[in-house]
Amino acid sequence: MDRFAHLLRERCEKANILQKYLNERWVEVMGYYEDLFSQEEANRHMRKNAREEGLAEGMEKGRAEVAARLLADGMDPGKVAELTGLSIEKTRALMGSQTS
């Protein structure tokens, strides 16, 4: 810091300028804080939802891959649906995509 900035900082600290500013503008300062906190919470919530959606999509893809292997091995589509938790329609669709 240059000499002028250093002297200015010392005088502001001695005069308690920051505390006076915060006291005079308390509502405004709290508004900034609340906005920042709200945005942080929103970001955290979005990341959590995105992670959960990604996991769900990955699980669905994994079930479809297992179902496709079982169908390729000749397992009954109804049994495949039961074991994988996929709908019978989805299982049949997978079976149809293997023959195309």
Secondary structure as the mmCIF struct_conf table of DSSP 4:
data_model
#
loop_
_struct_conf.conf_type_id
_struct_conf.id
_struct_conf.beg_label_comp_id
_struct_conf.beg_label_asym_id
_struct_conf.beg_label_seq_id
_struct_conf.end_label_comp_id
_struct_conf.end_label_asym_id
_struct_conf.end_label_seq_id
HELX_RH_AL_P HELX_RH_AL_P1 ARG A 3 LYS A 14
TURN_TY1_P TURN_TY1_P1 ALA A 15 ASN A 16
HELX_RH_AL_P HELX_RH_AL_P2 ILE A 17 GLU A 24
TURN_TY1_P TURN_TY1_P2 ARG A 25 ARG A 25
HELX_RH_AL_P HELX_RH_AL_P3 TRP A 26 ALA A 72
TURN_TY1_P TURN_TY1_P3 ASP A 73 GLY A 74
HELX_RH_AL_P HELX_RH_AL_P4 PRO A 77 THR A 84
HELX_RH_AL_P HELX_RH_AL_P5 ILE A 88 THR A 99
#
